[in-house]
């Protein structure tokens, strides 16, 4: 009888230990996914900041060097389309803000401790970032469809061989225009990755919470 009790006790201990190992495995998975998500969010933040910086700088140079068509040698054409670059500025600003909010929610303890807020922001932030990146690229190509009206990319890259000692430096603006466009395109898969990781993390966290609640119920204890 005593041996039977010891066997039952050993079986119960083994079952509890197995459950603990299962829980620890889920918690490790959550930590790994969370680290990957935070890293992806930080990357998207840096890319969005770069797109915003180069696009805003291009607009600044244009505003400072743009003159009236009455001048004999204007640096910019009379018909000029700045809307593609404006679209990159607006889209990258949305990406920047959404990823800053996501990082703050992940790193600030008071926000992270509020499970509902943390879970919602973790998923909504990359969704907004993806929307901002998609809208900026779609609008960029939609308003850049004209074959007769120049944009920053077409105009500045046309004159890259002309050396300039002061603004506007065509070669610099051309490189910035290319960098802003390419990074904005690359932002789309980065935000998709952040969104997928956020969704996977949310799923594992919900499973873990349900598992912990089930273990605490009298029926399963």
C-alpha positions, 0 to 999 in steps of 0.5 A, a space after each residue: 500500500 505504501 509502495 502504491 502511494 509512493 508510485 502515485 506520488 511519483 506519477 503526480 510529481 512527474 505530471 506536474 513537472 511535465 506541465 511546468 516544462 510545457 509552460 516554460 517552453 511556451 514562455 521561452 517561445 513568447 520571449 523569443 517572438 517578443 525579441 524578434 518583434 521588437 527588433 523588427 519594429 526597431 528596424 522599421 522605425 529606423 527605415 521610416 525615419 530615414 525615408 522621412 529624413 531624405 524626403 523632407 530634406 528634398 522638399 526643403 531644398 526645393 522650397 529654398 531654391 525654387 524661384 518664379 518662372 519669371 527668372 531667366 534661369 530657373 533651377 526647377 521646371 514650371 510644371 513640377 510634381 512634388 506629390 510623390 515625395 509628399 506621399 513618402 513624407 506622410 507615409 513614413 511619418 505614419 510608420 514612424 509614429 506607429 513604431 514609436 508607440 509600439 516600442 514604448 508599449 513594449 519597453 515601458 513597464 506600466 504599459 506592458 503590465 496592462 495586458 489589454 493595452 499591450 496586446 492591442 497596441 502590439 498588433 495595431 501598431 504594425 498594422 498602421 505602419 503597414 498601411 502607411 507604407 502601402 499607401 505611400 507607395 501606391 500613391 507615389 506611383 499613382 501620381 507619378 504616372 505622367 510622362 510629361 511632368 517631372 518629379 524629384 526623381 526624374 528631374 534631379 537624376 537627369 542632371 547628376 553629371 552637372 557639378 554644383 557647389 551649392 544647393 541644389 546638388 542634383 547628384 545628392 538629391 538624386 541619391 536621396 530620392 532613390 534611397 527614400 523610394 527603395 526604403 519605402 518599398 522595403 518597409 512593406 515586407 518589414 511591417 508584414 514581418 512585424 505584423 505576423 510576429 505580433 499575431 503569433 505572439 498574441 496567439 501564444 500569449 492567449 494560449 498560455 493565459 488559458 493554460 494557466 487559468 485551467 491549471 488553477 481550476 479545482 477540477 484540474 488541480 
